[in-house]
């Protein structure tokens, strides 16, 4: 209804809005309950827990203390494109939450309109009416504001907030993965340099042996079989050296992609000792599987997605109930522009609307069924994220228990093979041993040295992995995205 306000000094709009706000607020969303963790209460083997701070409480600067690696991580955090995408996803989700939350409040605006038309409809009733009809109005009000009696809009707002919080957790998970990937890539480059040095040394040794065998062959002391065997080992070393050069460049390219910039020239400076010369990384306690629920951001993100799915059920349930929309305005109306704001031109409008779904061909029920199915999917994904985290930690713990001993044993094997090669070389040069003994010792030494480097690399990378899967790598001192008001 719309009428000029000549009897009321003030419209009753504020009182009506207050009553509507007091009536709103009911929610039909199910009460959220966190599903039980589908994993054992302890990790396999019940490993001994080293002392120290938990990984999630240890900033990466305190775990990766090598200044060369710390510089690379800083570069990656500033330039990595995946991290930038994750940050912008937060901003996008924040904005979407703001849009959804705004629907809880009335949108108030000012409208001004004017019209002139000919012929004037009033001439059909009044002979003195002009030929042209004029109408001018200025109104302050709101249009089709839905009063959230059954919590539909509130549920949608809660779902948007949960999705926003999920993007924040995803951002943290992305940084954790990035920090670990940079550390792993840098360790791989250090190992590549060590393997290249071993291969160069092996190639030089085999070329010396080839020259000596060629000299003995030319003098009739060694057979052509001995010469060809030495030549084969030398060419094999050249092929391995070329392969390792290619792998080293590819590993550097992979690290550059993570950094979002070229790998600095000093990233490997002062590491002539290879992996052994690196500052050791501290051990971190594994804790209990239940700790992962709070320490792993990917699990927290999956739970927020579950919260959003739970809230969507409330919105789907509310669709079965009436919707109440309110349109109201207060302003002034006049047929003459210069008389628009004079006394007696005030007008108000109050237009409530109730929509009750009677027949929707099953659409509302289908939406509710879809929301419930989406919640079950979110539950399964949440439980899977817990199981995946449990498996990752268990694997890393198994590596911590065995890789150290494996690396030690392979180091000892390489030392023994080196001594064997030195003795075989001495015996061959003195004509006591055959060339086959020497070549076999060279082959065994090269393989043992490579295996020792790979074992040390796996041990160090496993330390990085354990730190990552326990939730380490996020810097709590850095400013995080501000949570919007609910």
Secondary structure in CASP SS format (residue, H / E / C, confidence):
PFRMAT SS
TARGET T0000
AUTHOR 0000-0000-0000
METHOD secondary structure of the structure
MODEL  1
X C 1.00
X E 1.00
X E 1.00
X E 1.00
X C 1.00
X C 1.00
X C 1.00
X C 1.00
X C 1.00
X C 1.00
X C 1.00
X C 1.00
X H 1.00
X H 1.00
X H 1.00
X H 1.00
X H 1.00
X H 1.00
X H 1.00
X H 1.00
X H 1.00
X H 1.00
X H 1.00
X C 1.00
X C 1.00
X C 1.00
X C 1.00
X C 1.00
X C 1.00
X C 1.00
X C 1.00
X C 1.00
X C 1.00
X C 1.00
X C 1.00
X C 1.00
X C 1.00
X C 1.00
X C 1.00
X C 1.00
X C 1.00
X C 1.00
X C 1.00
X C 1.00
X C 1.00
X C 1.00
X C 1.00
X C 1.00
X C 1.00
X C 1.00
X C 1.00
X C 1.00
X C 1.00
X C 1.00
X H 1.00
X H 1.00
X H 1.00
X C 1.00
X C 1.00
X H 1.00
X H 1.00
X H 1.00
X H 1.00
X C 1.00
X C 1.00
X C 1.00
X H 1.00
X H 1.00
X H 1.00
X H 1.00
X H 1.00
X H 1.00
X H 1.00
X H 1.00
X H 1.00
X H 1.00
X H 1.00
X H 1.00
X H 1.00
X C 1.00
X H 1.00
X H 1.00
X H 1.00
X H 1.00
X H 1.00
X H 1.00
X H 1.00
X H 1.00
X H 1.00
X H 1.00
X H 1.00
X H 1.00
X H 1.00
X H 1.00
X H 1.00
X H 1.00
X H 1.00
X H 1.00
X H 1.00
X H 1.00
X H 1.00
X H 1.00
X C 1.00
X C 1.00
X C 1.00
X C 1.00
X C 1.00
X E 1.00
X E 1.00
X E 1.00
X E 1.00
X E 1.00
X E 1.00
X E 1.00
X E 1.00
X E 1.00
X E 1.00
X C 1.00
X C 1.00
X C 1.00
X H 1.00
X H 1.00
X H 1.00
X H 1.00
X C 1.00
X C 1.00
X C 1.00
X C 1.00
X C 1.00
X C 1.00
X C 1.00
X C 1.00
X E 1.00
X E 1.00
X E 1.00
X E 1.00
X E 1.00
X E 1.00
X E 1.00
X E 1.00
X E 1.00
X E 1.00
X E 1.00
X E 1.00
X E 1.00
X E 1.00
X E 1.00
X C 1.00
X C 1.00
X C 1.00
X C 1.00
X H 1.00
X H 1.00
X H 1.00
X H 1.00
X H 1.00
X H 1.00
X H 1.00
X H 1.00
X H 1.00
X H 1.00
X H 1.00
X H 1.00
X H 1.00
X H 1.00
X H 1.00
X H 1.00
X H 1.00
X H 1.00
X H 1.00
X H 1.00
X H 1.00
X H 1.00
X H 1.00
X H 1.00
X H 1.00
X H 1.00
X H 1.00
X H 1.00
X H 1.00
X H 1.00
X H 1.00
X H 1.00
X H 1.00
X H 1.00
X H 1.00
X H 1.00
X H 1.00
X H 1.00
X H 1.00
X H 1.00
X H 1.00
X H 1.00
X H 1.00
X H 1.00
X H 1.00
X H 1.00
X H 1.00
X H 1.00
X H 1.00
X H 1.00
X H 1.00
X H 1.00
X H 1.00
X H 1.00
X H 1.00
X H 1.00
X H 1.00
X H 1.00
X H 1.00
X H 1.00
X H 1.00
X H 1.00
X H 1.00
X H 1.00
X H 1.00
X H 1.00
X H 1.00
X C 1.00
X C 1.00
X C 1.00
X C 1.00
X C 1.00
X H 1.00
X H 1.00
X H 1.00
X H 1.00
X H 1.00
X H 1.00
X H 1.00
X H 1.00
X H 1.00
X H 1.00
X H 1.00
X H 1.00
X H 1.00
X H 1.00
X H 1.00
X H 1.00
X H 1.00
X H 1.00
X H 1.00
X H 1.00
X H 1.00
X H 1.00
X H 1.00
X H 1.00
X H 1.00
X H 1.00
X H 1.00
X H 1.00
X H 1.00
X H 1.00
X H 1.00
X H 1.00
X H 1.00
X H 1.00
X H 1.00
X H 1.00
X C 1.00
X C 1.00
X C 1.00
X C 1.00
X C 1.00
X H 1.00
X H 1.00
X H 1.00
X H 1.00
X C 1.00
X C 1.00
X C 1.00
X C 1.00
X C 1.00
X H 1.00
X H 1.00
X H 1.00
X H 1.00
X C 1.00
X C 1.00
X C 1.00
X C 1.00
X C 1.00
X C 1.00
X C 1.00
X C 1.00
X C 1.00
X C 1.00
X C 1.00
X H 1.00
X H 1.00
X H 1.00
X H 1.00
X H 1.00
X H 1.00
X H 1.00
X C 1.00
X H 1.00
X H 1.00
X H 1.00
X H 1.00
X H 1.00
X H 1.00
X H 1.00
X H 1.00
X H 1.00
X H 1.00
X H 1.00
X H 1.00
X H 1.00
X H 1.00
X H 1.00
X H 1.00
X H 1.00
X H 1.00
X H 1.00
X H 1.00
X H 1.00
X H 1.00
X C 1.00
X C 1.00
X C 1.00
X C 1.00
X E 1.00
X E 1.00
X E 1.00
X E 1.00
X E 1.00
X E 1.00
X E 1.00
X E 1.00
X E 1.00
X E 1.00
X E 1.00
X E 1.00
X C 1.00
X C 1.00
X H 1.00
X H 1.00
X H 1.00
X C 1.00
X C 1.00
X C 1.00
X C 1.00
X C 1.00
X C 1.00
X E 1.00
X E 1.00
X E 1.00
X E 1.00
X E 1.00
X E 1.00
X E 1.00
X E 1.00
X E 1.00
X E 1.00
X C 1.00
X C 1.00
X C 1.00
X C 1.00
X C 1.00
X C 1.00
X C 1.00
X H 1.00
X H 1.00
X H 1.00
X H 1.00
X H 1.00
X H 1.00
X H 1.00
X H 1.00
X H 1.00
X H 1.00
X H 1.00
X H 1.00
X H 1.00
X H 1.00
X H 1.00
X H 1.00
X H 1.00
X H 1.00
X H 1.00
X H 1.00
X H 1.00
X H 1.00
X H 1.00
X H 1.00
X H 1.00
X H 1.00
X H 1.00
X H 1.00
X H 1.00
X H 1.00
X H 1.00
X H 1.00
X H 1.00
X H 1.00
X H 1.00
X H 1.00
X H 1.00
X H 1.00
X H 1.00
X H 1.00
X H 1.00
X H 1.00
X H 1.00
X H 1.00
X H 1.00
X H 1.00
X H 1.00
X H 1.00
X H 1.00
X H 1.00
X H 1.00
X H 1.00
X H 1.00
X H 1.00
X H 1.00
X H 1.00
X H 1.00
X H 1.00
X H 1.00
X H 1.00
X H 1.00
X H 1.00
X H 1.00
X H 1.00
X H 1.00
X H 1.00
X H 1.00
X C 1.00
X C 1.00
X C 1.00
X C 1.00
X C 1.00
X H 1.00
X H 1.00
X H 1.00
X H 1.00
X H 1.00
X H 1.00
X H 1.00
X H 1.00
X H 1.00
X H 1.00
X H 1.00
X H 1.00
X H 1.00
X H 1.00
X H 1.00
X H 1.00
X H 1.00
X H 1.00
X H 1.00
X H 1.00
X H 1.00
X H 1.00
X H 1.00
X H 1.00
X H 1.00
X H 1.00
X H 1.00
X H 1.00
X H 1.00
X H 1.00
X H 1.00
X H 1.00
X H 1.00
X H 1.00
X H 1.00
X C 1.00
X C 1.00
X C 1.00
X C 1.00
X C 1.00
X C 1.00
X C 1.00
X C 1.00
X C 1.00
X C 1.00
X C 1.00
X C 1.00
X C 1.00
X C 1.00
X C 1.00
X C 1.00
X C 1.00
END
